[in-house]
Structures are given as structure tokens and as C-alpha cells.
Amino acid sequence: MTKVDVVVVGGGLGGLYSAYGLAAAGLSCVVLEATERLGGRILSLPVADAAPLGVDLGPTWFWPHQRRMQDLLAELRIPWFEQYIEGDALYQMEPGMATQRFPGAGAMAAYRVRGGLQRLVDALAASLDPGSVRLGHPVTILEREGGLWRVGDGAGHFTFEAPHLILAAPPRLLLERLPLARWLPAGLSERLAATPTWMAGQAKFVATYRRPFWRAAGLAGDAFSRVGPLVQIHDASADREAGPALFGFVGLPAAVRAGHDEEDFKALCLHQLAGLFGDHALDTVNTYLKDWAQDPWVATPRDAMEPSMHPELDLGPYRDALAALGLGFAATEAAPMEGGLLEGALVAAELAVADIVAAHGPSPVQARQPAAGP
Ligand SMILES: Cc1cc2nc3c(=O)[nH]c(=O)nc-3n(C[C@H](O)[C@H](O)[C@H](O)COP(=O)(O)OP(=O)(O)OC[C@H]3O[C@@H](n4cnc5c(N)ncnc54)[C@H](O)[C@@H]3O)c2cc1C
């Protein structure tokens, strides 16, 4: 049994940023992450072996009004750049119809992390005490006794005890995996179950190239299609002038995608890109496909079936009851603003940490540590 001030369940952006805030406040914590990697829905894979650049298979953008993302990236010295939108956009209306070309891709001012969002995850993790992040720690047991949470995997591989618990995973997934409902104030478990996990039912395809041939043709890389399988395509280059790539969101429902062989499906996506951007699109360096609906630590079966909807979970009415339980929620779905987005994960984590810091005062666990000897 290991004792800490705060146990954080989930090593995505919300969980790691919670740990970052807790460390700054002088509180000890452990982040328990079910899988063997940190980042959750953030996933950047290397453009090519040993390349420092990555392509984003989860989130891509953050936006100019999102100050927390920009402040955090600046604090961690991670550079970002503007999404490439110079040139025309394409529209595929129906099979057999000629692709239409529109002047100007539109003023979608959006920012991207140079080399991939995983850099943010890695930098947050690197700032933490290495012992405070545990991979391969799926939490399935939650108990509360004598004002302390006891958190473990039920098989006795690990147990942590703390007066405070931050749950930083999609709410409805938590409800499915943990005996959480019995501890919650009346009505909250129904609210959590009804909260969709943003983008959990989506799939993303990325193709990397030696050069951004679409730009040379005066195209931004933006394309919209009612033909598919990709419905919305953008320039996904890892930096403004490096790691050329295109990405697209897959438009087919998760159940239909599940019936396809991955390589066959990638070939379909490339065929569509070639129809839009010409045969250069077939000359890839690499292709990537990530179906989030198949990820058991992100999507529940309900997420895979429902249309994508921004979460609207108002924890305000439950805040006092949760504070009394020493329980906070730090996944993006719990944010009162920017819910579902990266910025929302930062908002939710900030609130969860602020509640704990307000309730906790100086760290009793640290105070209990024996003073260092001479
Ligand atoms: C395809 C896609 C595109 C997106 N595009 C954008 C975008 O462009 N801009 C934007 O702002 N946002 C975007 N998003 C949303 C963005 O990814 C999320 O807002 C953000 O990553 C959520 O972080 P989180 O920490 O709240 O949750 P998650 O990233 O889901 O992290 C939760 C973590 O908890 C772990 N976990 C779950 N259950 C347990 C358990 N029982 N025990 C231990 N660990 C557990 C999971 O393994 C995971 O690592 C996109 C998402 C996807 C999938």
C-alpha cells in the first residue's frame, strides 16, 4: 500500500496536467495509466524511424482564443505553428461527379504543435517525479474508508491510498470500468453515463510524403467529400515546411469500419486522395490509421455508435458534495468550458487541482516523511 496526497487515474492530458499542478502546489501524487503509453487521445507517431517529427492521429489543432494551451506550451518551450491553409480547397459532391475547386481554403486560423502534440505529453511527464507515473496500471477497484480512497486493480498488483482522488478518464468509460456509482452524489452517475466522449467514435487516416505536392499545385490540402471514405481532409505536415502529410477523418460508421481489413482500408483512402490530388498521392512514405472506436481505454460501445457530440457536463451543482468526498474529475468532458477539447482538459484539471489545494492545505503526506539525515 503506497500513500500519497492524490491519486490520479488516467495519463492523458487532463491527468498529466493535474499532476503538474499538484507538484507545483507541493502535493504528492501518483498517475495511474492503464496502457503502456501516456497521452490517451493524444497520439503522435514518428514520421519515419528516428525522425524527431510526428504525425498526429488524435487531436491536431488548438485555436487562438485558447490561452491555456498557448501558455502551457510557452512554459514548456514547445513551439507551434499555424495550420497551412494557403491555396484552394476541393469538394467531392457525388461519385462520378468532377471534383470542384474553390478559391481559398477559408480562414480557419488554427495552431499545431511542431512535430506533434505528443511533445506536450512528453514534456509534462518529464517534469514529474519519475516514480509518480505508472504505466500498465488499469484501475478497477475504488474504495473509500475513513476519509481515504483506496485505489487498485483488484488483483493485488498495486494499491494506493490517498485523501484525494482525481479521475482523469472519459466519464462514461470510468463508470463502465470502476465501481464508481456507489460513491457519487445522487443523479451524477446518470449524468456521467449520458456524457459522450468527444471524438471517441472517430477514425483518422494520415499519409506522409517526400514533398507537399498539393501546395505546388496551389492547393491547401483541404478537401471535403460526400463520397468518402474520408470526409474532411487537411494538410497534416509535421511542421510548416517539413514532414509533408495529409490527413482525413473517416466518414464511415465505426461498425462498418470494423468490417474492413486495415491495409485494404488504407488503400481505399489513398485511392480517394489520388482522385482529389492526383497520382502523387499514391507515392507515400508511410500511411497510418487509428480507429479510436476500437480503443478500449477511450471508447465505450455507446461512443462508437452515437454521432459525435460535444460533452455538456455541468459539475457545478455537485461541486460541494464532490469536495466533501475528496473527488475531482479532470478529463476534458468534465470542463465547464471548451469541453471535449485539449483546452477543456486543462480547464478541468485546473479546477480539480484548485479544489484539492483549497481543501488540503500543506501536504500531510510530505509532512509525515522523516526529515533528511545529516
Ligand atoms: C481523432 C481525434 C481528434 C481530435 N481533435 C482535436 C483537436 O483537433 N483539438 C482539440 O482540442 N481536441 C481534439 N480532440 C480531443 C482531445 O484529444 C481531447 O480533448 C484530449 O486529448 C482529452 O484528454 P483527457 O486527458 O481528458 O482524456 P484522454 O486523452 O482520453 O486520457 C484518459 C486516459 O485515461 C486512461 N484510462 C482510462 N481508464 C482508465 C483506468 N480505469 N485506469 C487507468 N487509466 C485509465 C486512458 O488510457 C487514457 O490514457 C480529438 C480527439 C480525437 C480522438
The ligand as a Tripos MOL2 file, in Angstrom:
@<TRIPOS>MOLECULE
LIG
   53    58     1     0     0
SMALL
NO_CHARGES

@<TRIPOS>ATOM
      1 C1         -9.4040   11.7930  -33.6170 C.3       1 LIG1
      2 C2         -9.4380   12.9010  -32.5840 C.ar      1 LIG1
      3 C3         -9.2790   14.2100  -32.9800 C.ar      1 LIG1
      4 C4         -9.3060   15.2350  -32.0460 C.ar      1 LIG1
      5 N1         -9.0570   16.5150  -32.4610 N.ar      1 LIG1
      6 C5         -8.9410   17.5030  -31.5510 C.ar      1 LIG1
      7 C6         -8.4560   18.7660  -31.9420 C.ar      1 LIG1
      8 O1         -8.0990   18.9960  -33.1080 O.2       1 LIG1
      9 N2         -8.3890   19.7480  -30.9990 N.ar      1 LIG1
     10 C7         -8.7300   19.5200  -29.6930 C.ar      1 LIG1
     11 O2         -8.6410   20.4500  -28.8770 O.2       1 LIG1
     12 N3         -9.1430   18.2790  -29.2790 N.ar      1 LIG1
     13 C8         -9.2390   17.2850  -30.1760 C.ar      1 LIG1
     14 N4         -9.5740   16.0160  -29.7600 N.ar      1 LIG1
     15 C9         -9.8990   15.8130  -28.3360 C.3       1 LIG1
     16 C10        -8.6350   15.6850  -27.4620 C.3       1 LIG1
     17 O3         -7.8980   14.5920  -27.9040 O.3       1 LIG1
     18 C11        -9.0590   15.5200  -26.0100 C.3       1 LIG1
     19 O4         -9.7160   16.6940  -25.5730 O.3       1 LIG1
     20 C12        -7.9320   15.2810  -25.0140 C.3       1 LIG1
     21 O5         -6.8720   14.5380  -25.5470 O.3       1 LIG1
     22 C13        -8.5400   14.5730  -23.8040 C.3       1 LIG1
     23 O6         -7.5740   14.3470  -22.8040 O.3       1 LIG1
     24 P1         -8.0500   13.6800  -21.4490 P.3       1 LIG1
     25 O7         -6.8470   13.5560  -20.5740 O.co2     1 LIG1
     26 O8         -9.2210   14.3900  -20.9270 O.co2     1 LIG1
     27 O9         -8.5760   12.2140  -21.8320 O.3       1 LIG1
     28 P2         -7.8230   11.0180  -22.5620 P.3       1 LIG1
     29 O10        -6.8380   11.5220  -23.5280 O.co2     1 LIG1
     30 O11        -8.8970   10.1020  -23.0540 O.co2     1 LIG1
     31 O12        -6.9960   10.3210  -21.4000 O.3       1 LIG1
     32 C14        -7.5800    9.4140  -20.4930 C.3       1 LIG1
     33 C15        -6.5190    8.3940  -20.0780 C.3       1 LIG1
     34 O13        -7.0680    7.5730  -19.0470 O.3       1 LIG1
     35 C16        -6.6450    6.2400  -19.2470 C.3       1 LIG1
     36 N5         -7.6110    5.3950  -18.5420 N.ar      1 LIG1
     37 C17        -8.9190    5.1920  -18.8510 C.ar      1 LIG1
     38 N6         -9.4830    4.3840  -17.9340 N.ar      1 LIG1
     39 C18        -8.5150    4.0830  -17.0280 C.ar      1 LIG1
     40 C19        -8.4720    3.2670  -15.8440 C.ar      1 LIG1
     41 N7         -9.5630    2.6190  -15.3880 N.pl3     1 LIG1
     42 N8         -7.2990    3.1640  -15.1580 N.ar      1 LIG1
     43 C20        -6.1900    3.8250  -15.5820 C.ar      1 LIG1
     44 N9         -6.1770    4.5940  -16.7090 N.ar      1 LIG1
     45 C21        -7.3240    4.7140  -17.4090 C.ar      1 LIG1
     46 C22        -6.6410    6.0870  -20.7600 C.3       1 LIG1
     47 O14        -5.8180    5.0240  -21.1690 O.3       1 LIG1
     48 C23        -6.1060    7.4550  -21.2070 C.3       1 LIG1
     49 O15        -4.6940    7.4500  -21.3070 O.3       1 LIG1
     50 C24        -9.5310   14.9490  -30.6650 C.ar      1 LIG1
     51 C25        -9.6840   13.6240  -30.2620 C.ar      1 LIG1
     52 C26        -9.6290   12.6070  -31.2080 C.ar      1 LIG1
     53 C27        -9.7650   11.1690  -30.7500 C.3       1 LIG1
@<TRIPOS>BOND
     1     1     2 1
     2     2     3 ar
     3     2    52 ar
     4     3     4 ar
     5     4     5 ar
     6     4    50 ar
     7     5     6 ar
     8     6     7 ar
     9     6    13 1
    10     7     8 2
    11     7     9 ar
    12     9    10 ar
    13    10    11 2
    14    10    12 ar
    15    12    13 ar
    16    13    14 ar
    17    14    15 1
    18    14    50 ar
    19    15    16 1
    20    16    17 1
    21    16    18 1
    22    18    19 1
    23    18    20 1
    24    20    21 1
    25    20    22 1
    26    22    23 1
    27    23    24 1
    28    24    25 2
    29    24    26 1
    30    24    27 1
    31    27    28 1
    32    28    29 2
    33    28    30 1
    34    28    31 1
    35    31    32 1
    36    32    33 1
    37    33    34 1
    38    33    48 1
    39    34    35 1
    40    35    36 1
    41    35    46 1
    42    36    37 ar
    43    36    45 ar
    44    37    38 ar
    45    38    39 ar
    46    39    40 ar
    47    39    45 ar
    48    40    41 1
    49    40    42 ar
    50    42    43 ar
    51    43    44 ar
    52    44    45 ar
    53    46    47 1
    54    46    48 1
    55    48    49 1
    56    50    51 ar
    57    51    52 ar
    58    52    53 1
@<TRIPOS>SUBSTRUCTURE
     1 LIG1         1 GROUP 0 **** ****
